[in-house]
Amino acid sequence: MIPTRAAYAEDAATSLGRKVQEAESRTRTAFARDRDRIIHCTAFRRLKEKTQVFVAHEGDHFRTRLTHSLEVAQVARSLATALGLEPDLAETIALAHDLGHPPFGHAGEDELQIQMEPYGGFDHNVQTFRVVTRLERRYPRFDGLNLTWETLEGVIKHNGPVTEKLSNPSWAAISEFDAEYDLGLGTWASAEAQCAALADDIAYNNHDVDDGVQAGLFHLKELLDVPLIGPILHGVYKDYPNLDPSIVRLEAVRRMIGAMVDDVLAETNRRAAASKVASAEDVRNLDHALVAFSRDMLEDLGRLREFLMSRMYRYWKVNRTRSQARRILAEMFQLFMAEPDVLPTEWFARSQNRDEAGRARVVCDYIAGMTDRFAIEEHRRLFHLDVWN
């Protein structure tokens, strides 16, 4: 049963359009066209070998940024559909949300923040925005993907208003773009963008449990006393006492996704009724998120993340990989800054006739666009003499 369209849903037919005007597609809505541009862009393809938690070459079945983005998009679309929102917009923002992540996950982001600190800093959300508005070069009339206003708004403020971040040097690119094309940075984004943000939480909490068990970092039985997942596991064991452990894991994750989605739907409908939102602009002008988890769910997720932090994200083997990854990026960054003529021709050309901060941004863009595998190989080519043999 398809729910009634919500009064506060976005409508592609009344989109605020694109920064560079284009003729409308004859076969797709504006938001569907945005989705297709993201799927076809180079940065999206590179996500297939960018770390989620485990470096991409460590196993064929662990999530990468690409598979994570696809899972987020699926959950975002399901949430939006169930709430009577515009599913194409929610899916589009979800597909785009990690385009700016550098290689090696958060370790790579942390290292680029350190290296870029004297030159304006680094933020993966800002980098995502720069990818879709500047760095992708595919069209004759403009740089970037020339996405709709609603998609750009969702990309940069799906987690809420961002005006307090604009004084941060790493957000200078957002301030500059906003001065030319007002994105309403002081308000909340659309309900569809908020669906994408919650879908990210739902996806990574569940697939990190799945990947952590598969990697042998912890066992299912150790989760029995952890809120949210523990009661679900007890239920699976009760329903299927002789079930293969691998299927127990998958069934528990499936049920946990369902529980989190149901919680978001109930809490969002409660907030919509209490706030009496009647339009998309009403959603933007609220002083709180409309699409949200309940307080009880947030508490349970906090306890689950504490478990994952101690048993997975800070596990010594993961820490060792993080350490190696940070050294790779630091050494490449410092070499490219000292000897920009070892950059590939296109990137060397971009680095010319710039001050030091401008050159650092070009180096950062080059490194941030790398996949894990390419970064490892590029570092080897630059620092290991065995490539001469």
BELVENDA-V992156 format. One record per run of one state. SS is the DSSP state (2 for helix, 1 for strand, 0 for the rest). FROM is the first residue (numbers start at 1). TO is the last residue. If there is no record, write none. Layout:
ss->SS from->FROM to->TO
ss->SS from->FROM to->TO
This chain:
ss->0 from->1 to->11
ss->2 from->12 to->14
ss->0 from->15 to->17
ss->1 from->18 to->18
ss->0 from->19 to->29
ss->2 from->30 to->40
ss->0 from->41 to->41
ss->2 from->42 to->49
ss->0 from->50 to->50
ss->1 from->51 to->51
ss->0 from->52 to->55
ss->2 from->56 to->58
ss->0 from->59 to->63
ss->1 from->64 to->64
ss->2 from->65 to->82
ss->0 from->83 to->86
ss->2 from->87 to->96
ss->0 from->97 to->104
ss->2 from->105 to->119
ss->0 from->120 to->123
ss->2 from->124 to->135
ss->0 from->136 to->147
ss->1 from->148 to->148
ss->2 from->149 to->157
ss->0 from->158 to->162
ss->2 from->163 to->165
ss->0 from->166 to->168
ss->2 from->169 to->180
ss->0 from->181 to->190
ss->2 from->191 to->214
ss->0 from->215 to->219
ss->2 from->220 to->223
ss->0 from->224 to->228
ss->2 from->229 to->239
ss->0 from->240 to->244
ss->2 from->245 to->275
ss->0 from->276 to->279
ss->2 from->280 to->284
ss->0 from->285 to->294
ss->2 from->295 to->313
ss->0 from->314 to->315
ss->2 from->316 to->338
ss->0 from->339 to->339
ss->2 from->340 to->342
ss->0 from->343 to->344
ss->2 from->345 to->351
ss->0 from->352 to->355
ss->2 from->356 to->368
ss->0 from->369 to->371
ss->2 from->372 to->383
ss->0 from->384 to->384
ss->2 from->385 to->388
ss->0 from->389 to->389
